[in-house]
Amino acid sequence: MLPFEDRYTRQRQLAEVGVRGQERLAAASVRVCPDGPGRVEATYLQRAGLGSVLQEADVARPEFAHADEFADPSARQFAEGAWRACRQIRRILESHVLDMERS
């Protein structure tokens, strides 16, 4: 790794993320359901650089509209967890994009 790189260098190069978006991710605290997809979700969120990912039983489980597309339960669980993580990241970054548009 080069001295100016870290694990989030490529993410920051995305227009949707940038330095400010990565800062928002690092400052974010999210709660996830501790079920199978929730464990996948937590892993994705931690690797994206979120500041705090808490697994709590009282978190509502969002409906995964694509569940019927997966015959294999483990593939469905993995896909649902990745989908949930993307929803969380998108929610955090949407506020970042709105701030950029206002500037």
C-alpha atoms as a printed R data frame, in Angstrom:
    type eleno elety resid chain resno       x       y      z
1   ATOM     1    CA   MET     A     1   0.000   0.000  0.000
2   ATOM     2    CA   LEU     A     2   1.282   3.437 -0.872
3   ATOM     3    CA   PRO     A     3   1.753   5.974  1.957
4   ATOM     4    CA   PHE     A     4  -1.231   8.079  0.780
5   ATOM     5    CA   GLU     A     5  -3.565   5.091  0.567
6   ATOM     6    CA   ASP     A     6  -5.686   3.393  3.161
7   ATOM     7    CA   ARG     A     7  -8.463   0.850  2.938
8   ATOM     8    CA   TYR     A     8 -10.995   3.541  1.913
9   ATOM     9    CA   THR     A     9  -8.958   5.243 -0.837
10  ATOM    10    CA   ARG     A    10 -11.014   3.749 -3.675
11  ATOM    11    CA   GLN     A    11 -14.330   4.540 -1.951
12  ATOM    12    CA   ARG     A    12 -13.365   8.179 -1.553
13  ATOM    13    CA   GLN     A    13 -12.680   8.387 -5.291
14  ATOM    14    CA   LEU     A    14 -16.354   7.720 -6.009
15  ATOM    15    CA   ALA     A    15 -18.298  10.950 -6.583
16  ATOM    16    CA   GLU     A    16 -21.090   9.650 -4.323
17  ATOM    17    CA   VAL     A    17 -18.664   9.198 -1.428
18  ATOM    18    CA   GLY     A    18 -15.657  11.507 -1.573
19  ATOM    19    CA   VAL     A    19 -13.830  12.654  1.542
20  ATOM    20    CA   ARG     A    20 -16.951  14.124  3.176
21  ATOM    21    CA   GLY     A    21 -19.022  11.005  2.497
22  ATOM    22    CA   GLN     A    22 -16.357   8.780  4.017
23  ATOM    23    CA   GLU     A    23 -16.282  11.084  7.024
24  ATOM    24    CA   ARG     A    24 -20.058  10.683  7.328
25  ATOM    25    CA   LEU     A    25 -19.721   6.925  7.174
26  ATOM    26    CA   ALA     A    26 -17.025   6.989  9.858
27  ATOM    27    CA   ALA     A    27 -19.235   9.149 12.090
28  ATOM    28    CA   ALA     A    28 -22.347   7.025 11.545
29  ATOM    29    CA   SER     A    29 -23.793   4.666 14.095
30  ATOM    30    CA   VAL     A    30 -26.288   2.058 12.909
31  ATOM    31    CA   ARG     A    31 -28.236  -0.773 14.473
32  ATOM    32    CA   VAL     A    32 -28.755  -4.092 12.706
33  ATOM    33    CA   CYS     A    33 -30.825  -7.172 13.434
34  ATOM    34    CA   PRO     A    34 -28.642 -10.002 14.849
35  ATOM    35    CA   ASP     A    35 -30.067 -12.628 12.471
36  ATOM    36    CA   GLY     A    36 -28.093 -14.332  9.680
37  ATOM    37    CA   PRO     A    37 -28.531 -11.537  7.129
38  ATOM    38    CA   GLY     A    38 -27.793  -9.039  9.902
39  ATOM    39    CA   ARG     A    39 -24.391 -10.592 10.488
40  ATOM    40    CA   VAL     A    40 -23.601 -10.216  6.777
41  ATOM    41    CA   GLU     A    41 -24.919  -6.638  6.903
42  ATOM    42    CA   ALA     A    42 -22.738  -5.823  9.918
43  ATOM    43    CA   THR     A    43 -19.638  -7.181  8.170
44  ATOM    44    CA   TYR     A    44 -20.266  -5.091  5.053
45  ATOM    45    CA   LEU     A    45 -20.911  -1.955  7.118
46  ATOM    46    CA   GLN     A    46 -17.787  -2.416  9.220
47  ATOM    47    CA   ARG     A    47 -15.693  -2.927  6.075
48  ATOM    48    CA   ALA     A    48 -17.201   0.232  4.561
49  ATOM    49    CA   GLY     A    49 -15.811   2.130  7.545
50  ATOM    50    CA   LEU     A    50 -18.899   2.855  9.614
51  ATOM    51    CA   GLY     A    51 -18.060   4.169 13.040
52  ATOM    52    CA   SER     A    52 -20.364   1.924 15.025
53  ATOM    53    CA   VAL     A    53 -22.430  -1.123 14.069
54  ATOM    54    CA   LEU     A    54 -24.571  -2.525 16.862
55  ATOM    55    CA   GLN     A    55 -26.476  -5.788 16.612
56  ATOM    56    CA   GLU     A    56 -29.669  -5.460 18.644
57  ATOM    57    CA   ALA     A    57 -32.645  -7.787 18.831
58  ATOM    58    CA   ASP     A    58 -35.281  -5.034 18.734
59  ATOM    59    CA   VAL     A    59 -34.251  -3.757 15.287
60  ATOM    60    CA   ALA     A    60 -36.997  -4.104 12.681
61  ATOM    61    CA   ARG     A    61 -36.114  -6.435  9.846
62  ATOM    62    CA   PRO     A    62 -36.767  -4.742  6.481
63  ATOM    63    CA   GLU     A    63 -38.651  -6.764  3.880
64  ATOM    64    CA   PHE     A    64 -36.310  -8.220  1.289
65  ATOM    65    CA   ALA     A    65 -38.364  -7.996 -1.901
66  ATOM    66    CA   HIS     A    66 -35.976 -10.248 -3.847
67  ATOM    67    CA   ALA     A    67 -36.099 -13.247 -1.503
68  ATOM    68    CA   ASP     A    68 -38.044 -15.397 -3.972
69  ATOM    69    CA   GLU     A    69 -35.226 -15.052 -6.492
70  ATOM    70    CA   PHE     A    70 -32.955 -17.240 -4.352
71  ATOM    71    CA   ALA     A    71 -33.642 -20.971 -4.081
72  ATOM    72    CA   ASP     A    72 -30.678 -21.606 -1.780
73  ATOM    73    CA   PRO     A    73 -31.285 -20.308  1.773
74  ATOM    74    CA   SER     A    74 -27.633 -19.425  2.384
75  ATOM    75    CA   ALA     A    75 -27.435 -17.451 -0.886
76  ATOM    76    CA   ARG     A    76 -30.672 -15.650  0.055
77  ATOM    77    CA   GLN     A    77 -29.289 -14.827  3.508
78  ATOM    78    CA   PHE     A    78 -26.064 -13.455  2.024
79  ATOM    79    CA   ALA     A    79 -27.904 -11.405 -0.623
80  ATOM    80    CA   GLU     A    80 -30.308 -10.006  1.960
81  ATOM    81    CA   GLY     A    81 -27.451  -8.955  4.225
82  ATOM    82    CA   ALA     A    82 -25.624  -7.226  1.367
83  ATOM    83    CA   TRP     A    83 -28.877  -5.519  0.310
84  ATOM    84    CA   ARG     A    84 -29.497  -4.282  3.863
85  ATOM    85    CA   ALA     A    85 -25.949  -2.905  4.089
86  ATOM    86    CA   CYS     A    86 -26.381  -1.056  0.786
87  ATOM    87    CA   ARG     A    87 -29.637   0.473  2.091
88  ATOM    88    CA   GLN     A    88 -27.850   1.744  5.212
89  ATOM    89    CA   ILE     A    89 -24.900   3.160  3.263
90  ATOM    90    CA   ARG     A    90 -27.219   4.798  0.728
91  ATOM    91    CA   ARG     A    91 -29.222   6.431  3.538
92  ATOM    92    CA   ILE     A    92 -26.076   7.876  5.099
93  ATOM    93    CA   LEU     A    93 -24.656   9.072  1.794
94  ATOM    94    CA   GLU     A    94 -27.938  10.571  0.550
95  ATOM    95    CA   SER     A    95 -27.726  13.211  3.240
96  ATOM    96    CA   HIS     A    96 -24.136  13.842  2.087
97  ATOM    97    CA   VAL     A    97 -25.245  14.308 -1.544
98  ATOM    98    CA   LEU     A    98 -28.044  16.663 -0.492
99  ATOM    99    CA   ASP     A    99 -25.512  18.769  1.403
100 ATOM   100    CA   MET     A   100 -23.268  18.867 -1.691
101 ATOM   101    CA   GLU     A   101 -26.177  20.040 -3.857
102 ATOM   102    CA   ARG     A   102 -27.034  22.825 -1.426
103 ATOM   103    CA   SER     A   103 -23.442  24.143 -1.467
